[in-house]
Amino acid sequence: MTHASEISTRGRAWSLPPAAVLILVLAMSLDAQAQTDAKPTPARPNFLFLFADDLTHRAIRVSGNPDVETPRIDRLAARGLRYTHAHIQGGLNGAVCIASRAMLMTGRGLWRCGPGGNGTRPDGSLYPLWGRTLGDAGYRTYAVGKWHNGKVALANSFHTHSETILGGMLASTSTEGAAYHRPAPGNPWRPDDPSWKGHWRTVDGKVDHSSERWADAAIGHLREAAGLDRPFFLSVAFHAPHDPRQAPRADLDRYREDRLTLPKNLAPKHSFDLGEFSTRDELLTPYPRTEEAVRMHLREYYAIISHLDTQIGRILDELDRLGLTDETVVIFAGDNGLAVGEHGLIGKQSLYDHSIRVPLILAGPGIPRGATNDRLVTIASLFSTTCRLAGIPTPESVQFPPLDLAAASVGGKDSDEAIHAAYMNKQRMIRTHQWKLIESPVASRIQLFAIRDDPWEMNDLAGDPSKQLLIDWLHARLKEWCRSSDDPMSSDELDATLAEHRRVLGRPMR
């Protein structure tokens, strides 16, 4: 062991005055610290995109939910930047994830990402797609898992894809079968029983959970990419935690139904008909929604999320083992949210936060560590964000701007920052940091929430006489967005909804 007063150099000890030793040791310490902290951003970082299906913003521990266990996702957030108000822009049909994924791969708005979300222009040609754009710039591109936007777009987007499924959910039974209308006396369906299929995949006689298979495929692609002399883009689109919400017994045993916190906005049924009472998602449990039923579904939801978290951990561990972590931007997001009992709903066919607000985390070179950003953003901005990080041109067809990759807390009472969303011909929404207006032409209803102070959207202020000028202002902004974004819904339909609201209040339209 070399003493402080003897600095060993090539086997020879040099005696130095104490002051000089102190200066030299301090300099060496600072240099070592600089080498530890200073991890230069690669000219073109790798991108690992981890995408969850039906993961609402509240369903990870780091978002403030103490009931769910997601240690690997939480660790990713601790070394990166978490967006607390990331959203999708809505859906074109009950399969909300189709439009969400189409906007992601094209970087375009809800009605501008191709018929049915297939990524095509009016002339039938494909828009520049996210994977293809990075591939043309020299990236090796891979896709694993769910792909809900057509075979042509998939073939055009990635050099290699494996374990990809072109359809949507992994079905178990028909809507009249045991996977639905639970709980019910005598129902035999169990989430850990592979005989009910769904996420339990049988290949060559071996049964695996879909999340395990998709993680295995992702790890194989990482190993291949580690030997290449160019960056990679790997998209891993899990089917979890979409129903049927199945997980191994060990993950189910993490949760006891009687210890799970019920949502504050739990209701036996939604207060009015959004036109979705009989959609497939809403048939998973009977009306009225009971505490027993919601706890059962929460337990299965959290169990499949924890199992997903473990598989994400396997992928991130392999990234570490291969020495790729410091060169890779990891992106974690959800394609849309889910109600699981909130507002008396089970699915995602609404514009409440539980349906359109999702987790979004970025970590890696050039990304702040342990930071949060409270701006109102959409996940469709990921296309242009990765182009910026890679130093390549963003295609002119892309409409969503890059994310602000910095810690930011925005949204005081005077903030005009707004996002918008739509669901079929049934609902339209505008949200600022302070207010959220939902217009439901199908039900001739308007709802207004002070969303910053009422995050569970429980206190509808639309009938408050003092809020009518505010509603007019938000309504006008919503109409302008609909007009400028090629919304097929006419201004007359929205005006008719407001007029009916005014009639019920006894206040004529201005």
FENQUIVEN-V931931 format. One record per residue. N is the residue number from 1. RES is the residue in three letters. PHI is phi in whole degrees, 0 to 359 (999 if undefined). NEAR is the number of other C-alpha atoms within 10 Angstrom. D_CENTER is the distance of its C-alpha to the mean C-alpha in whole Angstrom. Layout:
n->N res->RES phi->PHI near->NEAR d_center->D_CENTER
n->N res->RES phi->PHI near->NEAR d_center->D_CENTER
This chain:
n->1 res->MET phi->999 near->5 d_center->52
n->2 res->THR phi->273 near->8 d_center->53
n->3 res->HIS phi->284 near->9 d_center->54
n->4 res->ALA phi->299 near->13 d_center->53
n->5 res->SER phi->271 near->17 d_center->56
n->6 res->GLU phi->231 near->16 d_center->56
n->7 res->ILE phi->261 near->17 d_center->53
n->8 res->SER phi->277 near->14 d_center->54
n->9 res->THR phi->224 near->8 d_center->54
n->10 res->ARG phi->53 near->6 d_center->54
n->11 res->GLY phi->83 near->7 d_center->56
n->12 res->ARG phi->244 near->9 d_center->58
n->13 res->ALA phi->269 near->13 d_center->58
n->14 res->TRP phi->250 near->10 d_center->59
n->15 res->SER phi->275 near->14 d_center->60
n->16 res->LEU phi->230 near->14 d_center->59
n->17 res->PRO phi->299 near->9 d_center->59
n->18 res->PRO phi->305 near->12 d_center->57
n->19 res->ALA phi->298 near->10 d_center->56
n->20 res->ALA phi->293 near->12 d_center->55
n->21 res->VAL phi->298 near->16 d_center->53
n->22 res->LEU phi->299 near->14 d_center->51
n->23 res->ILE phi->297 near->11 d_center->50
n->24 res->LEU phi->292 near->14 d_center->49
n->25 res->VAL phi->297 near->15 d_center->47
n->26 res->LEU phi->299 near->12 d_center->45
n->27 res->ALA phi->296 near->12 d_center->45
n->28 res->MET phi->296 near->12 d_center->44
n->29 res->SER phi->296 near->12 d_center->41
n->30 res->LEU phi->296 near->12 d_center->40
n->31 res->ASP phi->294 near->12 d_center->40
n->32 res->ALA phi->296 near->12 d_center->38
n->33 res->GLN phi->295 near->11 d_center->35
n->34 res->ALA phi->297 near->11 d_center->35
n->35 res->GLN phi->293 near->11 d_center->34
n->36 res->THR phi->289 near->9 d_center->32
n->37 res->ASP phi->276 near->9 d_center->30
n->38 res->ALA phi->275 near->9 d_center->30
n->39 res->LYS phi->250 near->13 d_center->28
n->40 res->PRO phi->301 near->11 d_center->28
n->41 res->THR phi->291 near->16 d_center->25
n->42 res->PRO phi->300 near->15 d_center->26
n->43 res->ALA phi->303 near->11 d_center->27
n->44 res->ARG phi->223 near->22 d_center->24
n->45 res->PRO phi->292 near->26 d_center->22
n->46 res->ASN phi->289 near->28 d_center->20
n->47 res->PHE phi->232 near->23 d_center->16
n->48 res->LEU phi->244 near->25 d_center->14
n->49 res->PHE phi->252 near->19 d_center->11
n->50 res->LEU phi->251 near->21 d_center->9
n->51 res->PHE phi->238 near->24 d_center->7
n->52 res->ALA phi->258 near->26 d_center->6
n->53 res->ASP phi->250 near->22 d_center->8
n->54 res->ASP phi->73 near->27 d_center->8
n->55 res->LEU phi->259 near->27 d_center->6
n->56 res->THR phi->284 near->26 d_center->7
n->57 res->HIS phi->295 near->29 d_center->7
n->58 res->ARG phi->273 near->20 d_center->11
n->59 res->ALA phi->265 near->26 d_center->11
n->60 res->ILE phi->231 near->23 d_center->11
n->61 res->ARG phi->300 near->16 d_center->14
n->62 res->VAL phi->295 near->21 d_center->14
n->63 res->SER phi->279 near->15 d_center->12
n->64 res->GLY phi->107 near->11 d_center->16
n->65 res->ASN phi->259 near->14 d_center->16
n->66 res->PRO phi->285 near->14 d_center->19
n->67 res->ASP phi->281 near->18 d_center->19
n->68 res->VAL phi->263 near->22 d_center->17
n->69 res->GLU phi->254 near->23 d_center->17
n->70 res->THR phi->222 near->23 d_center->15
n->71 res->PRO phi->296 near->16 d_center->17
n->72 res->ARG phi->287 near->19 d_center->16
n->73 res->ILE phi->296 near->21 d_center->12
n->74 res->ASP phi->298 near->18 d_center->14
n->75 res->ARG phi->294 near->13 d_center->17
n->76 res->LEU phi->299 near->24 d_center->14
n->77 res->ALA phi->296 near->23 d_center->13
n->78 res->ALA phi->294 near->18 d_center->17
n->79 res->ARG phi->254 near->17 d_center->18
n->80 res->GLY phi->214 near->23 d_center->15
n->81 res->LEU phi->240 near->24 d_center->14
n->82 res->ARG phi->251 near->30 d_center->11
n->83 res->TYR phi->270 near->30 d_center->10
n->84 res->THR phi->278 near->21 d_center->11
n->85 res->HIS phi->227 near->20 d_center->10
n->86 res->ALA phi->270 near->24 d_center->8
n->87 res->HIS phi->223 near->29 d_center->8
n->88 res->ILE phi->254 near->31 d_center->8
n->89 res->GLN phi->259 near->25 d_center->12
n->90 res->GLY phi->115 near->28 d_center->13
n->91 res->GLY phi->216 near->28 d_center->14
n->92 res->LEU phi->267 near->20 d_center->18
n->93 res->ASN phi->202 near->14 d_center->18
n->94 res->GLY phi->298 near->17 d_center->18
n->95 res->ALA phi->277 near->16 d_center->15
n->96 res->VAL phi->303 near->25 d_center->12
n->97 res->CYS phi->293 near->26 d_center->10
n->98 res->ILE phi->299 near->25 d_center->13
n->99 res->ALA phi->295 near->30 d_center->13
n->100 res->SER phi->302 near->28 d_center->10
n->101 res->ARG phi->288 near->24 d_center->10
n->102 res->ALA phi->295 near->29 d_center->14
n->103 res->MET phi->296 near->33 d_center->13
n->104 res->LEU phi->295 near->26 d_center->11
n->105 res->MET phi->281 near->28 d_center->14
n->106 res->THR phi->257 near->31 d_center->16
n->107 res->GLY phi->71 near->29 d_center->15
n->108 res->ARG phi->243 near->21 d_center->17
n->109 res->GLY phi->287 near->23 d_center->17
n->110 res->LEU phi->304 near->25 d_center->16
n->111 res->TRP phi->262 near->18 d_center->20
n->112 res->ARG phi->234 near->21 d_center->21
n->113 res->CYS phi->250 near->27 d_center->19
n->114 res->GLY phi->103 near->23 d_center->21
n->115 res->PRO phi->303 near->15 d_center->23
n->116 res->GLY phi->65 near->17 d_center->20
n->117 res->GLY phi->77 near->24 d_center->18
n->118 res->ASN phi->265 near->25 d_center->20
n->119 res->GLY phi->78 near->29 d_center->20
n->120 res->THR phi->252 near->21 d_center->24
n->121 res->ARG phi->286 near->14 d_center->26
n->122 res->PRO phi->303 near->12 d_center->28
n->123 res->ASP phi->275 near->6 d_center->31
n->124 res->GLY phi->94 near->11 d_center->29
n->125 res->SER phi->281 near->10 d_center->28
n->126 res->LEU phi->280 near->17 d_center->25
n->127 res->TYR phi->293 near->23 d_center->23
n->128 res->PRO phi->302 near->22 d_center->22
n->129 res->LEU phi->259 near->26 d_center->19
n->130 res->TRP phi->305 near->24 d_center->17
n->131 res->GLY phi->297 near->26 d_center->18
n->132 res->ARG phi->294 near->22 d_center->22
n->133 res->THR phi->298 near->23 d_center->22
n->134 res->LEU phi->291 near->25 d_center->21
n->135 res->GLY phi->297 near->20 d_center->23
n->136 res->ASP phi->293 near->11 d_center->26
n->137 res->ALA phi->271 near->16 d_center->26
n->138 res->GLY phi->110 near->13 d_center->27
n->139 res->TYR phi->281 near->24 d_center->24
n->140 res->ARG phi->272 near->22 d_center->24
n->141 res->THR phi->244 near->25 d_center->21
n->142 res->TYR phi->226 near->23 d_center->20
n->143 res->ALA phi->228 near->26 d_center->17
n->144 res->VAL phi->227 near->24 d_center->17
n->145 res->GLY phi->94 near->24 d_center->16
n->146 res->LYS phi->289 near->24 d_center->14
n->147 res->TRP phi->222 near->23 d_center->15
n->148 res->HIS phi->245 near->23 d_center->16
n->149 res->ASN phi->229 near->22 d_center->17
n->150 res->GLY phi->97 near->16 d_center->21
n->151 res->LYS phi->294 near->14 d_center->23
n->152 res->VAL phi->295 near->12 d_center->24
n->153 res->ALA phi->296 near->22 d_center->21
n->154 res->LEU phi->296 near->21 d_center->20
n->155 res->ALA phi->298 near->12 d_center->24
n->156 res->ASN phi->281 near->15 d_center->24
n->157 res->SER phi->271 near->23 d_center->20
n->158 res->PHE phi->229 near->23 d_center->21
n->159 res->HIS phi->294 near->15 d_center->24
n->160 res->THR phi->225 near->14 d_center->24
n->161 res->HIS phi->221 near->21 d_center->21
n->162 res->SER phi->217 near->14 d_center->22
n->163 res->GLU phi->53 near->17 d_center->21
n->164 res->THR phi->273 near->18 d_center->19
n->165 res->ILE phi->238 near->17 d_center->19
n->166 res->LEU phi->284 near->14 d_center->20
n->167 res->GLY phi->276 near->13 d_center->19
n->168 res->GLY phi->262 near->16 d_center->16
n->169 res->MET phi->285 near->18 d_center->17
n->170 res->LEU phi->265 near->20 d_center->19
n->171 res->ALA phi->287 near->14 d_center->22
n->172 res->SER phi->251 near->20 d_center->24
n->173 res->THR phi->231 near->15 d_center->27
n->174 res->SER phi->292 near->10 d_center->27
n->175 res->THR phi->292 near->14 d_center->26
n->176 res->GLU phi->264 near->10 d_center->30
n->177 res->GLY phi->268 near->12 d_center->30
n->178 res->ALA phi->290 near->19 d_center->29
n->179 res->ALA phi->286 near->25 d_center->25
n->180 res->TYR phi->243 near->22 d_center->25
n->181 res->HIS phi->57 near->17 d_center->27
n->182 res->ARG phi->251 near->20 d_center->27
n->183 res->PRO phi->280 near->20 d_center->28
n->184 res->ALA phi->206 near->12 d_center->32
n->185 res->PRO phi->303 near->6 d_center->35
n->186 res->GLY phi->81 near->8 d_center->36
n->187 res->ASN phi->292 near->13 d_center->32
n->188 res->PRO phi->270 near->12 d_center->32
n->189 res->TRP phi->290 near->17 d_center->28
n->190 res->ARG phi->229 near->16 d_center->27
n->191 res->PRO phi->291 near->23 d_center->24
n->192 res->ASP phi->258 near->19 d_center->25
n->193 res->ASP phi->263 near->14 d_center->28
n->194 res->PRO phi->297 near->19 d_center->27
n->195 res->SER phi->293 near->14 d_center->30
n->196 res->TRP phi->272 near->19 d_center->27
n->197 res->LYS phi->59 near->18 d_center->25
n->198 res->GLY phi->63 near->22 d_center->22
n->199 res->HIS phi->290 near->30 d_center->20
n->200 res->TRP phi->279 near->26 d_center->23
n->201 res->ARG phi->254 near->19 d_center->24
n->202 res->THR phi->254 near->14 d_center->28
n->203 res->VAL phi->228 near->9 d_center->29
n->204 res->ASP phi->53 near->6 d_center->33
n->205 res->GLY phi->79 near->7 d_center->33
n->206 res->LYS phi->253 near->8 d_center->31
n->207 res->VAL phi->261 near->15 d_center->28
n->208 res->ASP phi->228 near->16 d_center->24
n->209 res->HIS phi->282 near->21 d_center->21
n->210 res->SER phi->306 near->23 d_center->19
n->211 res->SER phi->298 near->28 d_center->16
n->212 res->GLU phi->290 near->20 d_center->20
n->213 res->ARG phi->295 near->21 d_center->21
n->214 res->TRP phi->292 near->26 d_center->18
n->215 res->ALA phi->294 near->25 d_center->18
n->216 res->ASP phi->301 near->17 d_center->22
n->217 res->ALA phi->296 near->20 d_center->21
n->218 res->ALA phi->298 near->29 d_center->19
n->219 res->ILE phi->297 near->18 d_center->21
n->220 res->GLY phi->299 near->13 d_center->24
n->221 res->HIS phi->291 near->20 d_center->23
n->222 res->LEU phi->299 near->21 d_center->22
n->223 res->ARG phi->296 near->14 d_center->26
n->224 res->GLU phi->293 near->11 d_center->27
n->225 res->ALA phi->296 near->21 d_center->25
n->226 res->ALA phi->297 near->15 d_center->27
n->227 res->GLY phi->267 near->9 d_center->30
n->228 res->LEU phi->268 near->10 d_center->30
n->229 res->ASP phi->256 near->9 d_center->31
n->230 res->ARG phi->216 near->13 d_center->28
n->231 res->PRO phi->288 near->23 d_center->24
n->232 res->PHE phi->232 near->25 d_center->21
n->233 res->PHE phi->234 near->25 d_center->18
n->234 res->LEU phi->244 near->25 d_center->17
n->235 res->SER phi->256 near->22 d_center->14
n->236 res->VAL phi->242 near->29 d_center->13
n->237 res->ALA phi->256 near->25 d_center->11
n->238 res->PHE phi->288 near->27 d_center->11
n->239 res->HIS phi->277 near->26 d_center->13
n->240 res->ALA phi->286 near->28 d_center->12
n->241 res->PRO phi->263 near->27 d_center->12
n->242 res->HIS phi->301 near->22 d_center->13
n->243 res->ASP phi->293 near->24 d_center->16
n->244 res->PRO phi->292 near->25 d_center->19
n->245 res->ARG phi->278 near->24 d_center->17
n->246 res->GLN phi->246 near->29 d_center->20
n->247 res->ALA phi->203 near->29 d_center->20
n->248 res->PRO phi->298 near->17 d_center->24
n->249 res->ARG phi->304 near->13 d_center->26
n->250 res->ALA phi->300 near->11 d_center->25
n->251 res->ASP phi->284 near->21 d_center->22
n->252 res->LEU phi->297 near->20 d_center->23
n->253 res->ASP phi->290 near->10 d_center->26
n->254 res->ARG phi->293 near->14 d_center->24
n->255 res->TYR phi->237 near->19 d_center->23
n->256 res->ARG phi->250 near->13 d_center->26
n->257 res->GLU phi->303 near->17 d_center->26
n->258 res->ASP phi->287 near->12 d_center->28
n->259 res->ARG phi->256 near->10 d_center->26
n->260 res->LEU phi->274 near->17 d_center->23
n->261 res->THR phi->279 near->13 d_center->22
n->262 res->LEU phi->284 near->17 d_center->22
n->263 res->PRO phi->298 near->17 d_center->20
n->264 res->LYS phi->297 near->12 d_center->22
n->265 res->ASN phi->259 near->13 d_center->22
n->266 res->LEU phi->304 near->21 d_center->23
n->267 res->ALA phi->214 near->17 d_center->25
n->268 res->PRO phi->292 near->16 d_center->27
n->269 res->LYS phi->196 near->19 d_center->26
n->270 res->HIS phi->300 near->17 d_center->24
n->271 res->SER phi->294 near->9 d_center->27
n->272 res->PHE phi->209 near->9 d_center->28
n->273 res->ASP phi->278 near->12 d_center->27
n->274 res->LEU phi->277 near->17 d_center->24
n->275 res->GLY phi->82 near->14 d_center->25
n->276 res->GLU phi->229 near->17 d_center->23
n->277 res->PHE phi->299 near->18 d_center->25
n->278 res->SER phi->246 near->8 d_center->26
n->279 res->THR phi->292 near->12 d_center->22
n->280 res->ARG phi->306 near->15 d_center->22
n->281 res->ASP phi->304 near->22 d_center->19
n->282 res->GLU phi->285 near->22 d_center->21
n->283 res->LEU phi->271 near->19 d_center->24
n->284 res->LEU phi->293 near->23 d_center->22
n->285 res->THR phi->218 near->23 d_center->24
n->286 res->PRO phi->286 near->16 d_center->28
n->287 res->TYR phi->268 near->15 d_center->28
n->288 res->PRO phi->289 near->12 d_center->29
n->289 res->ARG phi->291 near->21 d_center->26
n->290 res->THR phi->252 near->18 d_center->28
n->291 res->GLU phi->300 near->17 d_center->27
n->292 res->GLU phi->302 near->13 d_center->28
n->293 res->ALA phi->295 near->22 d_center->25
n->294 res->VAL phi->295 near->26 d_center->22
n->295 res->ARG phi->297 near->21 d_center->23
n->296 res->MET phi->299 near->20 d_center->23
n->297 res->HIS phi->291 near->22 d_center->20
n->298 res->LEU phi->297 near->24 d_center->18
n->299 res->ARG phi->302 near->25 d_center->20
n->300 res->GLU phi->290 near->25 d_center->19
n->301 res->TYR phi->296 near->25 d_center->15
n->302 res->TYR phi->294 near->25 d_center->16
n->303 res->ALA phi->295 near->27 d_center->18
n->304 res->ILE phi->289 near->25 d_center->16
n->305 res->ILE phi->292 near->26 d_center->13
n->306 res->SER phi->296 near->25 d_center->16
n->307 res->HIS phi->296 near->24 d_center->17
n->308 res->LEU phi->301 near->27 d_center->14
n->309 res->ASP phi->303 near->20 d_center->14
n->310 res->THR phi->298 near->21 d_center->17
n->311 res->GLN phi->291 near->20 d_center->17
n->312 res->ILE phi->298 near->26 d_center->14
n->313 res->GLY phi->300 near->19 d_center->17
n->314 res->ARG phi->300 near->18 d_center->20
n->315 res->ILE phi->294 near->22 d_center->18
n->316 res->LEU phi->294 near->20 d_center->18
n->317 res->ASP phi->296 near->15 d_center->21
n->318 res->GLU phi->291 near->18 d_center->23
n->319 res->LEU phi->301 near->21 d_center->21
n->320 res->ASP phi->297 near->12 d_center->23
n->321 res->ARG phi->300 near->11 d_center->26
n->322 res->LEU phi->277 near->14 d_center->27
n->323 res->GLY phi->72 near->12 d_center->27
n->324 res->LEU phi->255 near->17 d_center->24
n->325 res->THR phi->300 near->20 d_center->22
n->326 res->ASP phi->288 near->18 d_center->23
n->327 res->GLU phi->250 near->21 d_center->23
n->328 res->THR phi->235 near->23 d_center->19
n->329 res->VAL phi->272 near->25 d_center->16
n->330 res->VAL phi->264 near->23 d_center->13
n->331 res->ILE phi->240 near->22 d_center->10
n->332 res->PHE phi->238 near->21 d_center->7
n->333 res->ALA phi->206 near->23 d_center->3
n->334 res->GLY phi->247 near->28 d_center->2
n->335 res->ASP phi->277 near->28 d_center->5
n->336 res->ASN phi->191 near->32 d_center->6
n->337 res->GLY phi->267 near->31 d_center->8
n->338 res->LEU phi->196 near->29 d_center->11
n->339 res->ALA phi->275 near->25 d_center->14
n->340 res->VAL phi->46 near->29 d_center->16
n->341 res->GLY phi->104 near->29 d_center->19
n->342 res->GLU phi->293 near->26 d_center->18
n->343 res->HIS phi->58 near->22 d_center->21
n->344 res->GLY phi->76 near->22 d_center->22
n->345 res->LEU phi->250 near->28 d_center->19
n->346 res->ILE phi->244 near->23 d_center->18
n->347 res->GLY phi->266 near->26 d_center->15
n->348 res->LYS phi->234 near->27 d_center->13
n->349 res->GLN phi->271 near->30 d_center->16
n->350 res->SER phi->205 near->30 d_center->16
n->351 res->LEU phi->246 near->27 d_center->15
n->352 res->TYR phi->290 near->20 d_center->15
n->353 res->ASP phi->302 near->24 d_center->12
n->354 res->HIS phi->298 near->27 d_center->12
n->355 res->SER phi->259 near->28 d_center->11
n->356 res->ILE phi->248 near->32 d_center->9
n->357 res->ARG phi->256 near->28 d_center->8
n->358 res->VAL phi->226 near->28 d_center->4
n->359 res->PRO phi->291 near->27 d_center->4
n->360 res->LEU phi->209 near->24 d_center->5
n->361 res->ILE phi->226 near->25 d_center->9
n->362 res->LEU phi->236 near->26 d_center->11
n->363 res->ALA phi->214 near->25 d_center->15
n->364 res->GLY phi->140 near->23 d_center->18
n->365 res->PRO phi->300 near->21 d_center->21
n->366 res->GLY phi->84 near->20 d_center->21
n->367 res->ILE phi->250 near->19 d_center->18
n->368 res->PRO phi->301 near->18 d_center->19
n->369 res->ARG phi->261 near->19 d_center->19
n->370 res->GLY phi->61 near->15 d_center->18
n->371 res->ALA phi->246 near->20 d_center->18
n->372 res->THR phi->232 near->21 d_center->15
n->373 res->ASN phi->229 near->21 d_center->15
n->374 res->ASP phi->261 near->16 d_center->15
n->375 res->ARG phi->297 near->20 d_center->15
n->376 res->LEU phi->278 near->19 d_center->14
n->377 res->VAL phi->229 near->25 d_center->11
n->378 res->THR phi->238 near->26 d_center->9
n->379 res->ILE phi->290 near->28 d_center->7
n->380 res->ALA phi->295 near->30 d_center->10
n->381 res->SER phi->286 near->22 d_center->12
n->382 res->LEU phi->295 near->24 d_center->11
n->383 res->PHE phi->303 near->28 d_center->14
n->384 res->SER phi->292 near->24 d_center->17
n->385 res->THR phi->296 near->19 d_center->15
n->386 res->THR phi->291 near->23 d_center->16
n->387 res->CYS phi->298 near->19 d_center->19
n->388 res->ARG phi->297 near->16 d_center->20
n->389 res->LEU phi->296 near->21 d_center->20
n->390 res->ALA phi->276 near->19 d_center->22
n->391 res->GLY phi->71 near->13 d_center->25
n->392 res->ILE phi->241 near->14 d_center->25
n->393 res->PRO phi->295 near->12 d_center->25
n->394 res->THR phi->276 near->21 d_center->22
n->395 res->PRO phi->306 near->17 d_center->23
n->396 res->GLU phi->298 near->8 d_center->25
n->397 res->SER phi->288 near->14 d_center->23
n->398 res->VAL phi->288 near->23 d_center->20
n->399 res->GLN phi->254 near->18 d_center->19
n->400 res->PHE phi->271 near->21 d_center->16
n->401 res->PRO phi->286 near->17 d_center->17
n->402 res->PRO phi->297 near->20 d_center->16
n->403 res->LEU phi->291 near->20 d_center->14
n->404 res->ASP phi->282 near->13 d_center->17
n->405 res->LEU phi->274 near->18 d_center->17
n->406 res->ALA phi->208 near->16 d_center->19
n->407 res->ALA phi->297 near->18 d_center->19
n->408 res->ALA phi->206 near->13 d_center->19
n->409 res->SER phi->237 near->11 d_center->20
n->410 res->VAL phi->231 near->13 d_center->21
n->411 res->GLY phi->121 near->17 d_center->21
n->412 res->GLY phi->291 near->12 d_center->25
n->413 res->LYS phi->299 near->11 d_center->27
n->414 res->ASP phi->263 near->9 d_center->28
n->415 res->SER phi->289 near->11 d_center->24
n->416 res->ASP phi->263 near->12 d_center->24
n->417 res->GLU phi->304 near->15 d_center->21
n->418 res->ALA phi->216 near->19 d_center->19
n->419 res->ILE phi->234 near->20 d_center->16
n->420 res->HIS phi->225 near->22 d_center->17
n->421 res->ALA phi->205 near->23 d_center->15
n->422 res->ALA phi->213 near->26 d_center->17
n->423 res->TYR phi->225 near->20 d_center->17
n->424 res->MET phi->47 near->17 d_center->20
n->425 res->ASN phi->258 near->16 d_center->24
n->426 res->LYS phi->253 near->18 d_center->23
n->427 res->GLN phi->215 near->26 d_center->21
n->428 res->ARG phi->223 near->25 d_center->20
n->429 res->MET phi->214 near->28 d_center->19
n->430 res->ILE phi->230 near->22 d_center->19
n->431 res->ARG phi->225 near->22 d_center->18
n->432 res->THR phi->253 near->22 d_center->20
n->433 res->HIS phi->294 near->23 d_center->19
n->434 res->GLN phi->263 near->19 d_center->22
n->435 res->TRP phi->233 near->19 d_center->22
n->436 res->LYS phi->221 near->25 d_center->20
n->437 res->LEU phi->247 near->26 d_center->22
n->438 res->ILE phi->244 near->25 d_center->21
n->439 res->GLU phi->249 near->25 d_center->24
n->440 res->SER phi->240 near->26 d_center->25
n->441 res->PRO phi->303 near->21 d_center->27
n->442 res->VAL phi->298 near->14 d_center->27
n->443 res->ALA phi->247 near->14 d_center->29
n->444 res->SER phi->53 near->18 d_center->30
n->445 res->ARG phi->230 near->20 d_center->28
n->446 res->ILE phi->236 near->25 d_center->27
n->447 res->GLN phi->233 near->18 d_center->25
n->448 res->LEU phi->229 near->25 d_center->25
n->449 res->PHE phi->234 near->21 d_center->23
n->450 res->ALA phi->278 near->19 d_center->24
n->451 res->ILE phi->298 near->19 d_center->20
n->452 res->ARG phi->294 near->16 d_center->20
n->453 res->ASP phi->265 near->12 d_center->23
n->454 res->ASP phi->229 near->13 d_center->22
n->455 res->PRO phi->294 near->13 d_center->18
n->456 res->TRP phi->271 near->18 d_center->19
n->457 res->GLU phi->54 near->21 d_center->20
n->458 res->MET phi->254 near->15 d_center->23
n->459 res->ASN phi->247 near->15 d_center->26
n->460 res->ASP phi->283 near->15 d_center->26
n->461 res->LEU phi->261 near->17 d_center->29
n->462 res->ALA phi->297 near->20 d_center->29
n->463 res->GLY phi->271 near->15 d_center->33
n->464 res->ASP phi->284 near->10 d_center->34
n->465 res->PRO phi->304 near->10 d_center->37
n->466 res->SER phi->286 near->10 d_center->36
n->467 res->LYS phi->255 near->12 d_center->32
n->468 res->GLN phi->289 near->16 d_center->34
n->469 res->LEU phi->294 near->10 d_center->34
n->470 res->LEU phi->298 near->14 d_center->30
n->471 res->ILE phi->299 near->20 d_center->29
n->472 res->ASP phi->301 near->14 d_center->31
n->473 res->TRP phi->295 near->10 d_center->30
n->474 res->LEU phi->293 near->22 d_center->26
n->475 res->HIS phi->299 near->22 d_center->27
n->476 res->ALA phi->296 near->15 d_center->29
n->477 res->ARG phi->293 near->15 d_center->26
n->478 res->LEU phi->296 near->25 d_center->24
n->479 res->LYS phi->298 near->21 d_center->27
n->480 res->GLU phi->296 near->12 d_center->27
n->481 res->TRP phi->297 near->17 d_center->23
n->482 res->CYS phi->301 near->21 d_center->24
n->483 res->ARG phi->296 near->14 d_center->27
n->484 res->SER phi->282 near->9 d_center->26
n->485 res->SER phi->253 near->13 d_center->23
n->486 res->ASP phi->67 near->13 d_center->25
n->487 res->ASP phi->297 near->18 d_center->24
n->488 res->PRO phi->291 near->11 d_center->26
n->489 res->MET phi->286 near->18 d_center->27
n->490 res->SER phi->278 near->12 d_center->30
n->491 res->SER phi->299 near->16 d_center->30
n->492 res->ASP phi->297 near->10 d_center->33
n->493 res->GLU phi->294 near->15 d_center->31
n->494 res->LEU phi->292 near->22 d_center->29
n->495 res->ASP phi->297 near->17 d_center->32
n->496 res->ALA phi->294 near->14 d_center->34
n->497 res->THR phi->294 near->20 d_center->31
n->498 res->LEU phi->294 near->23 d_center->32
n->499 res->ALA phi->297 near->18 d_center->35
n->500 res->GLU phi->294 near->18 d_center->35
n->501 res->HIS phi->300 near->21 d_center->33
n->502 res->ARG phi->295 near->17 d_center->36
n->503 res->ARG phi->297 near->12 d_center->39
n->504 res->VAL phi->297 near->12 d_center->38
n->505 res->LEU phi->282 near->13 d_center->38
n->506 res->GLY phi->76 near->9 d_center->41
n->507 res->ARG phi->234 near->13 d_center->40
n->508 res->PRO phi->295 near->12 d_center->41
n->509 res->MET phi->298 near->13 d_center->39
n->510 res->ARG phi->284 near->6 d_center->40
